[in-house]
Amino acid sequence: MNPEARLRELGLELPPLPPAVGNYVGAVSIGSILFVAGHGPFKDGKPQFLGKLGRDYNVEQGQQAARLVMLNMLATIKHTVGSLERIKRVAKLLCMVNSIPDFRDQPQVANGASDLLVAIFGEERGKHARSAVGMAALPFDIAVEIEGIFELS
């Protein structure tokens, strides 16, 4: 199924392109590989989910933040390559979770993004390698930041 049709079927839509917050571009392609810069949970151009997992947010809320991050990332990908149909394979995600020192559920938080990708692209295209790590701080005090590597057709 076409990923954009699948998004509509899930009742989701891509948000407006998230703002660049520094001297970089949202994505760079080298051959058939697309490197996507770290994205945060932005809505209407403003950061959402400010604070730390384990103090301000629980795992379920962290998953919601990761899902919003992924929707923003997909908006950047569509803007960069023209269509989400060009994603041949989700290769790798790095999920950074702003969390208190004894929070240990970063992988569960990252599932918010991973589960969404599998729901949109299916197991074969959407399942990916992943790292999920805790961070002492993230820009704007966002709860989750994700970067990704994708194979394009």
ABEGO torsion letter per residue (X at the ends): XBAAAAAAAAGBBBBBBBBBABBBBABBBBEABBBBBBBBBBBGGBBBGBEBBGAABBAAAAAAAAAAAAAAAAAAAAAAAGBAAABABBABBBBBBBBBAABAAAAAAAAAAAAAAAAAAEAAAABBBBBBBBBABBBGGBABBBBBBBBBX
